[in-house]
Structures are given as C-alpha cells and as structure tokens.
Amino acid sequence: MTGQTWNRGDGFGGTPLSPMTDDDDADEISDIEERIEALAEIAERCRKFILASKIAIAGGFALLLVVILGLFGAGQVAALGSIALVLGGIVSLGSNLGTLEQTEEAISDAEAIRAELIGGMGLRLVHDAPTKLM
C-alpha cells in the first residue's frame, strides 16, 4: 500500500504512507497557487459574462416594452428578438452564477489546503535578523 496514491477530490493527490520532504511541500504549494490563479481567472471571466447577461436581460425587457407600447414601429420580429434576448440572458446568467459559485468553492478549498501545507512545514521565525541588508 506504500505506492498507492489518494485523491482529495480537488485535483491534488498524495501518498498516504510516504513522508513528504520540504521540497515536495514547496512544489505542491506552488502547484496549488497556480491552480488558485487559474481559478481566479475563470471566476473573473464568469463575472464578465454575468454582467453581460444582466445587460442582455435589461435590453431585452426594454425592447419588449418598446414593442408592447408600439413605439418606433417595432414589429413581431423585434418582439421575438426581445424574448430571445431575455431568455438567453437568463440562461447565461444562471449558468455563470453556478460556475462562479463552484469556482469560488474550489478556490476556498485550494486555499485551505495551501494553508494546511504551510502550517505543517514547521517554519520558524528568525529573531536576530538585521533590518537592513546593506
């Protein structure tokens, strides 16, 4: 069982019975930080799509209101377009909200694992360090 690896469910694994060295911990922390950065980019992209979805929904409702009131001679095509815009915006909004929630949860999990690894490294403070190097 010493060669068997386990998975924490977050894409990061380890070996349950083999001791890890500080270099392995540092490499794993580096990998986790790269994953956190990638997840942060995904979250930012989701936020942009959420904003675009809200704009599409608002625009669709405004166009539908224009069609209902009969302003600017808008016809049936504009009515169908506005309904499609609203529905598409709602679908996009829901999808991206779900993805953002999952991504933020994955970021929290990765940060907790990183904190656990850093806390388990046994780092010590250097009290007699000079304040200036030069």
The first five atom37 places (N, CA, C, CB, O) and aatype in JSON, in Angstrom:
{
  "aatype": [12, 16, 7, 5, 16, 17, 2, 1, 7, 3, 7, 13, 7, 7, 16, 14, 10, 15, 14, 12, 16, 3, 3, 3, 3, 0, 3, 6, 9, 15, 3, 9, 6, 6, 1, 9, 6, 0, 10, 0, 6, 9, 0, 6, 1, 4, 1, 11, 13, 9, 10, 0, 15, 11, 9, 0, 9, 0, 7, 7, 13, 0, 10, 10, 10, 19, 19, 9, 10, 7, 10, 13, 7, 0, 7, 5, 19, 0, 0, 10, 7, 15, 9, 0, 10, 19, 10, 7, 7, 9, 19, 15, 10, 7, 15, 2, 10, 7, 16, 10, 6, 5, 16, 6, 6, 0, 9, 15, 3, 0, 6, 0, 9, 1, 0, 6, 10, 9, 7, 7, 12, 7, 10, 1, 10, 19, 8, 3, 0, 14, 16, 11, 10, 12],
  "atom_mask": [
    [1, 1, 1, 1, 1],
    [1, 1, 1, 1, 1],
    [1, 1, 1, 0, 1],
    [1, 1, 1, 1, 1],
    [1, 1, 1, 1, 1],
    [1, 1, 1, 1, 1],
    [1, 1, 1, 1, 1],
    [1, 1, 1, 1, 1],
    [1, 1, 1, 0, 1],
    [1, 1, 1, 1, 1],
    [1, 1, 1, 0, 1],
    [1, 1, 1, 1, 1],
    [1, 1, 1, 0, 1],
    [1, 1, 1, 0, 1],
    [1, 1, 1, 1, 1],
    [1, 1, 1, 1, 1],
    [1, 1, 1, 1, 1],
    [1, 1, 1, 1, 1],
    [1, 1, 1, 1, 1],
    [1, 1, 1, 1, 1],
    [1, 1, 1, 1, 1],
    [1, 1, 1, 1, 1],
    [1, 1, 1, 1, 1],
    [1, 1, 1, 1, 1],
    [1, 1, 1, 1, 1],
    [1, 1, 1, 1, 1],
    [1, 1, 1, 1, 1],
    [1, 1, 1, 1, 1],
    [1, 1, 1, 1, 1],
    [1, 1, 1, 1, 1],
    [1, 1, 1, 1, 1],
    [1, 1, 1, 1, 1],
    [1, 1, 1, 1, 1],
    [1, 1, 1, 1, 1],
    [1, 1, 1, 1, 1],
    [1, 1, 1, 1, 1],
    [1, 1, 1, 1, 1],
    [1, 1, 1, 1, 1],
    [1, 1, 1, 1, 1],
    [1, 1, 1, 1, 1],
    [1, 1, 1, 1, 1],
    [1, 1, 1, 1, 1],
    [1, 1, 1, 1, 1],
    [1, 1, 1, 1, 1],
    [1, 1, 1, 1, 1],
    [1, 1, 1, 1, 1],
    [1, 1, 1, 1, 1],
    [1, 1, 1, 1, 1],
    [1, 1, 1, 1, 1],
    [1, 1, 1, 1, 1],
    [1, 1, 1, 1, 1],
    [1, 1, 1, 1, 1],
    [1, 1, 1, 1, 1],
    [1, 1, 1, 1, 1],
    [1, 1, 1, 1, 1],
    [1, 1, 1, 1, 1],
    [1, 1, 1, 1, 1],
    [1, 1, 1, 1, 1],
    [1, 1, 1, 0, 1],
    [1, 1, 1, 0, 1],
    [1, 1, 1, 1, 1],
    [1, 1, 1, 1, 1],
    [1, 1, 1, 1, 1],
    [1, 1, 1, 1, 1],
    [1, 1, 1, 1, 1],
    [1, 1, 1, 1, 1],
    [1, 1, 1, 1, 1],
    [1, 1, 1, 1, 1],
    [1, 1, 1, 1, 1],
    [1, 1, 1, 0, 1],
    [1, 1, 1, 1, 1],
    [1, 1, 1, 1, 1],
    [1, 1, 1, 0, 1],
    [1, 1, 1, 1, 1],
    [1, 1, 1, 0, 1],
    [1, 1, 1, 1, 1],
    [1, 1, 1, 1, 1],
    [1, 1, 1, 1, 1],
    [1, 1, 1, 1, 1],
    [1, 1, 1, 1, 1],
    [1, 1, 1, 0, 1],
    [1, 1, 1, 1, 1],
    [1, 1, 1, 1, 1],
    [1, 1, 1, 1, 1],
    [1, 1, 1, 1, 1],
    [1, 1, 1, 1, 1],
    [1, 1, 1, 1, 1],
    [1, 1, 1, 0, 1],
    [1, 1, 1, 0, 1],
    [1, 1, 1, 1, 1],
    [1, 1, 1, 1, 1],
    [1, 1, 1, 1, 1],
    [1, 1, 1, 1, 1],
    [1, 1, 1, 0, 1],
    [1, 1, 1, 1, 1],
    [1, 1, 1, 1, 1],
    [1, 1, 1, 1, 1],
    [1, 1, 1, 0, 1],
    [1, 1, 1, 1, 1],
    [1, 1, 1, 1, 1],
    [1, 1, 1, 1, 1],
    [1, 1, 1, 1, 1],
    [1, 1, 1, 1, 1],
    [1, 1, 1, 1, 1],
    [1, 1, 1, 1, 1],
    [1, 1, 1, 1, 1],
    [1, 1, 1, 1, 1],
    [1, 1, 1, 1, 1],
    [1, 1, 1, 1, 1],
    [1, 1, 1, 1, 1],
    [1, 1, 1, 1, 1],
    [1, 1, 1, 1, 1],
    [1, 1, 1, 1, 1],
    [1, 1, 1, 1, 1],
    [1, 1, 1, 1, 1],
    [1, 1, 1, 1, 1],
    [1, 1, 1, 1, 1],
    [1, 1, 1, 1, 1],
    [1, 1, 1, 0, 1],
    [1, 1, 1, 0, 1],
    [1, 1, 1, 1, 1],
    [1, 1, 1, 0, 1],
    [1, 1, 1, 1, 1],
    [1, 1, 1, 1, 1],
    [1, 1, 1, 1, 1],
    [1, 1, 1, 1, 1],
    [1, 1, 1, 1, 1],
    [1, 1, 1, 1, 1],
    [1, 1, 1, 1, 1],
    [1, 1, 1, 1, 1],
    [1, 1, 1, 1, 1],
    [1, 1, 1, 1, 1],
    [1, 1, 1, 1, 1],
    [1, 1, 1, 1, 1]
  ],
  "atom_positions": [
    [[0.8, -1.19, 0.0], [0.0, 0.0, 0.0], [0.85, 1.26, 0.0], [-0.91, -0.01, 1.18], [0.31, 2.36, -0.08]],
    [[2.17, 1.14, 0.09], [3.01, 2.32, 0.14], [3.08, 3.06, -1.18], [4.38, 1.96, 0.58], [3.34, 4.26, -1.17]],
    [[2.88, 2.42, -2.32], [2.93, 3.08, -3.6], [1.6, 3.65, -4.04], [0.0, 0.0, 0.0], [1.52, 4.29, -5.1]],
    [[0.56, 3.44, -3.26], [-0.78, 3.86, -3.65], [-0.96, 5.35, -3.38], [-1.85, 3.05, -2.9], [-0.5, 5.87, -2.36]],
    [[-1.63, 6.03, -4.3], [-1.89, 7.45, -4.11], [-3.36, 7.65, -3.8], [-1.48, 8.26, -5.36], [-4.18, 6.78, -4.09]],
    [[-3.69, 8.76, -3.22], [-5.07, 9.1, -2.9], [-5.38, 10.46, -3.48], [-5.31, 9.09, -1.37], [-4.49, 11.26, -3.76]],
    [[-6.65, 10.7, -3.65], [-7.1, 11.95, -4.25], [-8.01, 12.66, -3.26], [-7.84, 11.71, -5.6], [-8.93, 12.05, -2.7]],
    [[-7.76, 13.94, -3.04], [-8.57, 14.71, -2.1], [-9.86, 15.22, -2.73], [-7.78, 15.86, -1.56], [-10.68, 15.83, -2.04]],
    [[-10.04, 15.0, -4.03], [-11.24, 15.47, -4.71], [-11.09, 16.86, -5.3], [0.0, 0.0, 0.0], [-12.03, 17.39, -5.88]],
    [[-9.9, 17.45, -5.15], [-9.69, 18.78, -5.68], [-8.65, 18.81, -6.79], [-9.28, 19.72, -4.57], [-8.19, 19.88, -7.19]],
    [[-8.26, 17.64, -7.27], [-7.26, 17.57, -8.32], [-5.85, 17.44, -7.8], [0.0, 0.0, 0.0], [-4.91, 17.32, -8.58]],
    [[-5.69, 17.44, -6.48], [-4.38, 17.3, -5.88], [-4.34, 15.97, -5.15], [-4.07, 18.48, -4.93], [-5.3, 15.6, -4.48]],
    [[-3.26, 15.26, -5.25], [-3.15, 13.96, -4.61], [-1.93, 13.88, -3.74], [0.0, 0.0, 0.0], [-1.18, 14.85, -3.61]],
    [[-1.72, 12.73, -3.14], [-0.56, 12.5, -2.31], [-0.42, 11.02, -2.04], [0.0, 0.0, 0.0], [-1.25, 10.22, -2.48]],
    [[0.61, 10.67, -1.32], [0.77, 9.28, -0.94], [0.56, 9.18, 0.56], [2.18, 8.73, -1.34], [1.19, 9.92, 1.32]],
    [[-0.33, 8.29, 1.01], [-0.71, 8.28, 2.42], [0.38, 7.84, 3.37], [-1.88, 7.41, 2.6], [0.39, 8.29, 4.51]],
    [[1.31, 6.97, 2.96], [2.27, 6.43, 3.89], [3.7, 6.91, 3.65], [2.24, 4.96, 3.85], [4.59, 6.56, 4.42]],
    [[3.93, 7.68, 2.62], [5.29, 8.13, 2.36], [5.46, 9.54, 2.9], [5.63, 8.08, 0.85], [4.64, 10.41, 2.6]],
    [[6.51, 9.78, 3.69], [6.71, 11.14, 4.21], [7.11, 12.08, 3.1], [7.79, 11.14, 5.32], [7.84, 11.72, 2.18]],
    [[6.6, 13.32, 3.2], [6.92, 14.32, 2.2], [8.06, 15.19, 2.71], [5.67, 15.18, 1.85], [8.12, 15.49, 3.9]],
    [[8.94, 15.57, 1.84], [10.01, 16.47, 2.22], [9.56, 17.9, 2.04], [11.28, 16.19, 1.39], [8.49, 18.16, 1.49]],
    [[10.39, 18.83, 2.52], [10.04, 20.25, 2.38], [9.97, 20.65, 0.91], [11.06, 21.12, 3.11], [9.15, 21.48, 0.54]],
    [[10.83, 20.05, 0.07], [10.79, 20.36, -1.35], [9.48, 19.91, -1.97], [11.97, 19.71, -2.07], [8.91, 20.61, -2.8]],
    [[9.0, 18.74, -1.57], [7.72, 18.26, -2.08], [6.59, 19.18, -1.64], [7.45, 16.83, -1.6], [5.69, 19.48, -2.43]],
    [[6.64, 19.62, -0.39], [5.62, 20.56, 0.1], [5.67, 21.87, -0.67], [5.81, 20.82, 1.6], [4.63, 22.41, -1.05]],
    [[6.88, 22.38, -0.92], [7.01, 23.64, -1.64], [6.5, 23.48, -3.07], [8.48, 24.11, -1.64], [5.85, 24.38, -3.6]],
    [[6.8, 22.35, -3.7], [6.31, 22.11, -5.06], [4.78, 22.01, -5.07], [6.92, 20.83, -5.63], [4.13, 22.54, -5.97]],
    [[4.23, 21.34, -4.08], [2.78, 21.2, -4.02], [2.12, 22.55, -3.74], [2.38, 20.17, -2.94], [1.06, 22.86, -4.29]],
    [[2.73, 23.35, -2.88], [2.2, 24.7, -2.61], [2.24, 25.53, -3.89], [3.01, 25.39, -1.48], [1.3, 26.26, -4.18]],
    [[3.32, 25.41, -4.64], [3.44, 26.14, -5.9], [2.35, 25.7, -6.89], [4.83, 25.92, -6.52], [1.75, 26.53, -7.57]],
    [[2.11, 24.38, -6.96], [1.06, 23.86, -7.84], [-0.31, 24.38, -7.41], [1.07, 22.32, -7.83], [-1.14, 24.74, -8.24]],
    [[-0.54, 24.41, -6.11], [-1.83, 24.9, -5.6], [-2.0, 26.38, -5.92], [-1.93, 24.67, -4.07], [-3.09, 26.81, -6.29]],
    [[-0.93, 27.16, -5.79], [-1.02, 28.59, -6.1], [-1.29, 28.82, -7.58], [0.27, 29.3, -5.69], [-2.03, 29.73, -7.94]],
    [[-0.7, 27.99, -8.45], [-1.0, 28.09, -9.88], [-2.46, 27.77, -10.15], [-0.1, 27.14, -10.69], [-3.11, 28.42, -10.96]],
    [[-2.98, 26.76, -9.45], [-4.38, 26.39, -9.61], [-5.3, 27.51, -9.12], [-4.69, 25.08, -8.86], [-6.33, 27.8, -9.74]],
    [[-4.93, 28.15, -8.02], [-5.72, 29.26, -7.49], [-5.75, 30.4, -8.5], [-5.15, 29.74, -6.14], [-6.8, 31.01, -8.71]],
    [[-4.61, 30.7, -9.11], [-4.57, 31.76, -10.12], [-5.45, 31.43, -11.32], [-3.12, 32.0, -10.58], [-6.16, 32.29, -11.83]],
    [[-5.39, 30.17, -11.77], [-6.23, 29.76, -12.91], [-7.71, 29.85, -12.55], [-5.88, 28.32, -13.36], [-8.52, 30.29, -13.37]],
    [[-8.06, 29.43, -11.34], [-9.45, 29.52, -10.9], [-9.9, 30.97, -10.77], [-9.64, 28.79, -9.58], [-11.06, 31.29, -11.05]],
    [[-9.0, 31.85, -10.34], [-9.34, 33.27, -10.22], [-9.63, 33.86, -11.6], [-8.2, 34.05, -9.54], [-10.52, 34.7, -11.74]],
    [[-8.88, 33.43, -12.62], [-9.16, 33.89, -13.98], [-10.52, 33.41, -14.46], [-8.06, 33.42, -14.94], [-11.26, 34.15, -15.11]],
    [[-10.86, 32.17, -14.14], [-12.17, 31.63, -14.51], [-13.27, 32.42, -13.81], [-12.27, 30.13, -14.15], [-14.29, 32.74, -14.42]],
    [[-13.07, 32.72, -12.53], [-14.07, 33.48, -11.78], [-14.27, 34.87, -12.37], [-13.67, 33.59, -10.3], [-15.39, 35.36, -12.46]],
    [[-13.18, 35.51, -12.78], [-13.29, 36.84, -13.38], [-14.04, 36.78, -14.71], [-11.89, 37.45, -13.58], [-14.84, 37.66, -15.01]],
    [[-13.77, 35.75, -15.49], [-14.48, 35.58, -16.76], [-15.97, 35.37, -16.51], [-13.9, 34.39, -17.56], [-16.81, 35.9, -17.25]],
    [[-16.31, 34.59, -15.48], [-17.72, 34.38, -15.14], [-18.39, 35.68, -14.74], [-17.85, 33.36, -13.99], [-19.53, 35.94, -15.1]],
    [[-17.67, 36.52, -13.98], [-18.24, 37.81, -13.57], [-18.54, 38.69, -14.79], [-17.28, 38.54, -12.62], [-19.55, 39.39, -14.81]],
    [[-17.66, 38.65, -15.79], [-17.89, 39.42, -17.01], [-19.12, 38.9, -17.76], [-16.65, 39.37, -17.93], [-19.93, 39.69, -18.25]],
    [[-19.26, 37.58, -17.84], [-20.43, 37.0, -18.5], [-21.71, 37.3, -17.73], [-20.26, 35.49, -18.67], [-22.76, 37.5, -18.32]],
    [[-21.62, 37.33, -16.4], [-22.78, 37.66, -15.58], [-23.23, 39.09, -15.87], [-22.46, 37.48, -14.07], [-24.42, 39.36, -16.01]],
    [[-22.27, 40.01, -15.95], [-22.6, 41.39, -16.28], [-23.23, 41.49, -17.66], [-21.34, 42.27, -16.2], [-24.24, 42.18, -17.83]],
    [[-22.65, 40.8, -18.65], [-23.21, 40.82, -20.0], [-24.62, 40.22, -20.02], [-22.3, 40.05, -20.97], [-25.49, 40.7, -20.75]],
    [[-24.85, 39.18, -19.22], [-26.17, 38.56, -19.15], [-27.2, 39.51, -18.56], [-26.12, 37.28, -18.31], [-28.33, 39.59, -19.04]],
    [[-26.81, 40.23, -17.53], [-27.72, 41.21, -16.93], [-28.05, 42.32, -17.92], [-27.11, 41.8, -15.64], [-29.19, 42.79, -17.98]],
    [[-27.06, 42.75, -18.67], [-27.29, 43.79, -19.69], [-28.24, 43.25, -20.76], [-25.95, 44.25, -20.33], [-29.13, 43.97, -21.21]],
    [[-28.04, 41.99, -21.18], [-28.91, 41.39, -22.2], [-30.35, 41.28, -21.69], [-28.39, 39.99, -22.59], [-31.29, 41.56, -22.44]],
    [[-30.52, 40.89, -20.45], [-31.87, 40.8, -19.88], [-32.53, 42.17, -19.84], [-31.82, 40.19, -18.45], [-33.69, 42.32, -20.24]],
    [[-31.79, 43.17, -19.36], [-32.35, 44.53, -19.29], [-32.67, 45.06, -20.69], [-31.36, 45.49, -18.58], [-33.72, 45.68, -20.89]],
    [[-31.78, 44.81, -21.64], [-32.03, 45.25, -23.01], [-33.22, 44.56, -23.63], [0.0, 0.0, 0.0], [-34.01, 45.17, -24.35]],
    [[-33.35, 43.26, -23.35], [-34.49, 42.51, -23.87], [-35.8, 43.01, -23.3], [0.0, 0.0, 0.0], [-36.79, 43.12, -24.03]],
    [[-35.83, 43.32, -22.01], [-37.04, 43.86, -21.4], [-37.36, 45.24, -21.97], [-36.9, 43.93, -19.88], [-38.52, 45.56, -22.22]],
    [[-36.33, 46.05, -22.16], [-36.57, 47.39, -22.72], [-37.13, 47.29, -24.14], [-35.27, 48.21, -22.73], [-38.06, 48.01, -24.49]],
    [[-36.56, 46.4, -24.95], [-37.05, 46.21, -26.31], [-38.48, 45.66, -26.3], [-36.13, 45.27, -27.09], [-39.3, 46.08, -27.12]],
    [[-38.77, 44.75, -25.4], [-40.12, 44.21, -25.3], [-41.12, 45.3, -24.9], [-40.16, 43.06, -24.28], [-42.24, 45.33, -25.4]],
    [[-40.71, 46.17, -24.02], [-41.57, 47.29, -23.62], [-41.83, 48.21, -24.8], [-40.92, 48.07, -22.46], [-42.95, 48.69, -24.99]],
    [[-40.79, 48.46, -25.59], [-40.95, 49.29, -26.8], [-41.94, 48.64, -27.76], [-39.58, 49.51, -27.5], [-42.79, 49.32, -28.34]],
    [[-41.84, 47.32, -27.92], [-42.74, 46.59, -28.83], [-44.17, 46.64, -28.3], [-42.28, 45.13, -29.0], [-45.11, 46.86, -29.07]],
    [[-44.34, 46.43, -27.01], [-45.68, 46.41, -26.42], [-46.34, 47.78, -26.54], [-45.61, 45.98, -24.95], [-47.54, 47.87, -26.83]],
    [[-45.58, 48.83, -26.32], [-46.13, 50.19, -26.41], [-46.27, 50.67, -27.84], [-45.25, 51.16, -25.63], [-46.89, 51.7, -28.1]],
    [[-45.69, 49.93, -28.78], [-45.81, 50.28, -30.19], [-44.96, 51.45, -30.61], [0.0, 0.0, 0.0], [-45.25, 52.11, -31.61]],
    [[-43.91, 51.72, -29.87], [-43.03, 52.84, -30.2], [-42.09, 52.46, -31.35], [-42.21, 53.26, -28.97], [-41.74, 51.29, -31.51]],
    [[-41.71, 53.42, -32.13], [-40.73, 53.27, -33.22], [-41.14, 52.25, -34.27], [-39.4, 52.89, -32.65], [-40.28, 51.8, -35.02]],
    [[-42.37, 51.87, -34.35], [-42.85, 50.95, -35.36], [-42.23, 49.57, -35.27], [0.0, 0.0, 0.0], [-42.09, 48.89, -36.29]],
    [[-41.86, 49.14, -34.08], [-41.27, 47.82, -33.9], [-42.33, 46.76, -34.13], [-40.65, 47.68, -32.49], [-43.49, 46.94, -33.74]],
    [[-41.95, 45.66, -34.75], [-42.92, 44.64, -35.12], [-42.7, 43.33, -34.4], [0.0, 0.0, 0.0], [-42.1, 43.27, -33.32]],
    [[-43.2, 42.27, -35.03], [-43.15, 40.93, -34.44], [-41.73, 40.4, -34.32], [-43.99, 39.96, -35.27], [-41.4, 39.69, -33.37]],
    [[-40.89, 40.74, -35.28], [-39.5, 40.28, -35.22], [-38.8, 40.86, -34.0], [-38.75, 40.66, -36.5], [-38.03, 40.17, -33.33]],
    [[-39.05, 42.11, -33.73], [-38.46, 42.75, -32.55], [-38.99, 42.11, -31.27], [-38.75, 44.26, -32.55], [-38.25, 41.95, -30.3]],
    [[-40.28, 41.74, -31.27], [-40.85, 41.08, -30.09], [-40.2, 39.73, -29.86], [-42.37, 40.91, -30.25], [-39.82, 39.4, -28.74]],
    [[-40.05, 38.94, -30.93], [-39.39, 37.64, -30.78], [-37.93, 37.8, -30.39], [-39.49, 36.84, -32.1], [-37.41, 37.04, -29.57]],
    [[-37.28, 38.8, -30.97], [-35.88, 39.06, -30.62], [-35.72, 39.45, -29.17], [0.0, 0.0, 0.0], [-34.78, 39.01, -28.5]],
    [[-36.62, 40.27, -28.67], [-36.53, 40.68, -27.27], [-36.78, 39.51, -26.33], [-37.54, 41.8, -26.99], [-36.11, 39.39, -25.3]],
    [[-37.72, 38.66, -26.67], [-37.98, 37.48, -25.84], [-36.77, 36.55, -25.86], [-39.25, 36.73, -26.33], [-36.37, 36.01, -24.82]],
    [[-36.2, 36.36, -27.04], [-34.99, 35.52, -27.14], [-33.84, 36.11, -26.34], [-34.58, 35.35, -28.62], [-33.08, 35.38, -25.7]],
    [[-33.7, 37.42, -26.38], [-32.63, 38.09, -25.64], [-32.82, 37.91, -24.14], [-32.59, 39.58, -25.99], [-31.85, 37.65, -23.42]],
    [[-34.03, 38.05, -23.66], [-34.31, 37.86, -22.24], [-34.04, 36.42, -21.82], [-35.77, 38.25, -21.92], [-33.36, 36.18, -20.83]],
    [[-34.57, 35.48, -22.58], [-34.38, 34.07, -22.23], [-32.91, 33.66, -22.29], [-35.21, 33.18, -23.15], [-32.42, 32.94, -21.42]],
    [[-32.21, 34.11, -23.34], [-30.79, 33.8, -23.45], [-29.99, 34.4, -22.31], [0.0, 0.0, 0.0], [-29.07, 33.77, -21.79]],
    [[-30.34, 35.61, -21.92], [-29.67, 36.25, -20.79], [-29.91, 35.51, -19.48], [0.0, 0.0, 0.0], [-29.0, 35.38, -18.67]],
    [[-31.13, 35.03, -19.29], [-31.46, 34.29, -18.06], [-30.68, 32.98, -18.0], [-32.97, 34.01, -17.99], [-30.13, 32.62, -16.96]],
    [[-30.63, 32.28, -19.13], [-29.89, 31.0, -19.17], [-28.4, 31.24, -18.91], [-30.08, 30.3, -20.54], [-27.78, 30.53, -18.13]],
    [[-27.84, 32.25, -19.58], [-26.43, 32.57, -19.4], [-26.13, 33.01, -17.96], [-26.0, 33.67, -20.38], [-25.12, 32.61, -17.38]],
    [[-27.01, 33.8, -17.4], [-26.84, 34.26, -16.02], [-26.83, 33.09, -15.05], [-27.96, 35.25, -15.65], [-25.95, 32.99, -14.19]],
    [[-27.81, 32.21, -15.19], [-27.87, 31.05, -14.28], [-26.67, 30.14, -14.4], [0.0, 0.0, 0.0], [-26.14, 29.67, -13.4]],
    [[-26.26, 29.89, -15.62], [-25.11, 29.03, -15.85], [-23.84, 29.62, -15.24], [-24.91, 28.79, -17.34], [-23.07, 28.92, -14.58]],
    [[-23.62, 30.89, -15.48], [-22.4, 31.52, -14.99], [-22.42, 31.74, -13.48], [-22.18, 32.82, -15.68], [-21.37, 31.71, -12.85]],
    [[-23.6, 31.95, -12.9], [-23.68, 32.04, -11.44], [-23.3, 30.71, -10.8], [-25.1, 32.45, -11.01], [-22.59, 30.68, -9.79]],
    [[-23.79, 29.61, -11.4], [-23.44, 28.28, -10.89], [-21.96, 28.0, -11.02], [0.0, 0.0, 0.0], [-21.33, 27.47, -10.09]],
    [[-21.39, 28.34, -12.16], [-19.96, 28.13, -12.38], [-19.14, 28.99, -11.44], [-19.59, 28.44, -13.84], [-18.14, 28.53, -10.89]],
    [[-19.55, 30.24, -11.23], [-18.83, 31.12, -10.32], [-18.87, 30.58, -8.9], [-19.43, 32.53, -10.36], [-17.86, 30.62, -8.19]],
    [[-20.01, 30.08, -8.48], [-20.14, 29.51, -7.14], [-19.21, 28.31, -6.96], [-21.59, 29.1, -6.86], [-18.53, 28.19, -5.94]],
    [[-19.18, 27.42, -7.95], [-18.3, 26.24, -7.88], [-16.83, 26.66, -7.9], [-18.59, 25.29, -9.05], [-16.01, 26.08, -7.19]],
    [[-16.52, 27.65, -8.7], [-15.13, 28.11, -8.8], [-14.68, 28.74, -7.49], [-14.97, 29.11, -9.94], [-13.56, 28.48, -7.04]],
    [[-15.52, 29.56, -6.89], [-15.16, 30.17, -5.61], [-15.01, 29.12, -4.51], [-16.21, 31.21, -5.21], [-14.16, 29.27, -3.63]],
    [[-15.82, 28.08, -4.55], [-15.69, 26.99, -3.59], [-14.37, 26.25, -3.8], [-16.88, 26.01, -3.72], [-13.7, 25.9, -2.83]],
    [[-13.99, 26.02, -5.06], [-12.73, 25.35, -5.36], [-11.55, 26.21, -4.92], [-12.62, 25.04, -6.86], [-10.55, 25.68, -4.43]],
    [[-11.66, 27.53, -5.08], [-10.6, 28.44, -4.62], [-10.46, 28.35, -3.1], [-10.89, 29.89, -5.05], [-9.35, 28.28, -2.58]],
    [[-11.58, 28.35, -2.4], [-11.55, 28.26, -0.93], [-10.92, 26.95, -0.48], [-12.97, 28.37, -0.36], [-10.11, 26.93, 0.46]],
    [[-11.28, 25.85, -1.14], [-10.71, 24.55, -0.8], [-9.19, 24.54, -1.04], [-11.38, 23.43, -1.62], [-8.43, 24.04, -0.21]],
    [[-8.77, 25.08, -2.18], [-7.34, 25.1, -2.51], [-6.57, 25.99, -1.52], [-7.13, 25.61, -3.96], [-5.46, 25.65, -1.12]],
    [[-7.16, 27.12, -1.13], [-6.5, 27.99, -0.16], [-6.4, 27.31, 1.2], [-7.26, 29.31, -0.03], [-5.41, 27.49, 1.91]],
    [[-7.41, 26.54, 1.58], [-7.36, 25.81, 2.85], [-6.26, 24.76, 2.82], [-8.71, 25.16, 3.15], [-5.53, 24.58, 3.8]],
    [[-6.13, 24.06, 1.7], [-5.08, 23.04, 1.57], [-3.72, 23.71, 1.61], [-5.25, 22.24, 0.26], [-2.8, 23.21, 2.26]],
    [[-3.58, 24.84, 0.92], [-2.31, 25.58, 0.93], [-1.96, 26.02, 2.34], [-2.38, 26.82, -0.02], [-0.82, 25.88, 2.77]],
    [[-2.93, 26.56, 3.08], [-2.69, 26.99, 4.46], [-2.29, 25.81, 5.34], [-3.94, 27.68, 5.03], [-1.43, 25.93, 6.21]],
    [[-2.93, 24.67, 5.12], [-2.6, 23.46, 5.89], [-1.17, 23.02, 5.6], [-3.59, 22.32, 5.56], [-0.44, 22.65, 6.52]],
    [[-0.77, 23.05, 4.34], [0.6, 22.67, 3.98], [1.63, 23.64, 4.56], [0.75, 22.59, 2.46], [2.67, 23.22, 5.07]],
    [[1.33, 24.92, 4.47], [2.25, 25.92, 5.01], [2.34, 25.79, 6.53], [1.8, 27.35, 4.62], [3.42, 25.9, 7.1]],
    [[1.2, 25.55, 7.18], [1.19, 25.39, 8.63], [1.93, 24.14, 9.09], [0.0, 0.0, 0.0], [2.48, 24.12, 10.19]],
    [[1.94, 23.11, 8.26], [2.61, 21.86, 8.62], [4.08, 21.83, 8.28], [0.0, 0.0, 0.0], [4.75, 20.83, 8.56]],
    [[4.61, 22.89, 7.7], [6.02, 22.89, 7.29], [6.97, 23.13, 8.47], [6.24, 23.94, 6.24], [8.16, 22.88, 8.34]],
    [[6.47, 23.6, 9.57], [7.33, 23.83, 10.73], [8.3, 24.99, 10.51], [0.0, 0.0, 0.0], [9.48, 24.89, 10.84]],
    [[7.81, 26.06, 9.96], [8.66, 27.23, 9.73], [8.97, 27.89, 11.07], [7.97, 28.23, 8.77], [8.17, 27.82, 12.0]],
    [[10.13, 28.52, 11.14], [10.49, 29.19, 12.39], [10.84, 30.64, 12.09], [11.68, 28.48, 13.08], [11.28, 30.97, 10.99]],
    [[10.64, 31.48, 13.07], [10.94, 32.88, 12.94], [12.42, 33.11, 13.21], [10.08, 33.72, 13.89], [13.02, 32.45, 14.06]],
    [[12.99, 34.05, 12.5], [14.37, 34.45, 12.73], [14.32, 35.78, 13.46], [15.2, 34.54, 11.39], [13.96, 36.8, 12.87]],
    [[14.69, 35.77, 14.74], [14.56, 36.97, 15.56], [15.74, 37.91, 15.43], [14.39, 36.59, 16.99], [15.55, 39.13, 15.54]],
    [[16.94, 37.41, 15.2], [18.13, 38.24, 15.19], [18.54, 38.65, 13.78], [19.28, 37.51, 15.85], [19.72, 38.91, 13.52]],
    [[17.6, 38.72, 12.88], [17.92, 39.12, 11.52], [18.13, 40.63, 11.45], [16.8, 38.7, 10.55], [17.42, 41.39, 12.11]],
    [[19.11, 41.06, 10.67], [19.32, 42.51, 10.54], [18.16, 43.15, 9.79], [20.65, 42.8, 9.81], [17.55, 42.53, 8.91]],
    [[17.87, 44.39, 10.14], [16.76, 45.07, 9.49], [17.13, 45.55, 8.1], [16.29, 46.25, 10.33], [16.27, 45.68, 7.23]],
    [[18.43, 45.82, 7.88], [18.9, 46.23, 6.57], [19.95, 45.23, 6.11], [19.48, 47.67, 6.6], [20.77, 44.76, 6.89]],
    [[19.92, 44.93, 4.84], [20.9, 44.02, 4.3], [22.15, 44.76, 3.83], [20.31, 43.23, 3.15], [23.19, 44.13, 3.66]],
    [[22.07, 46.04, 3.62], [23.24, 46.79, 3.15], [23.63, 47.83, 4.14], [22.97, 47.44, 1.81], [24.59, 48.57, 3.92]]
  ]
}
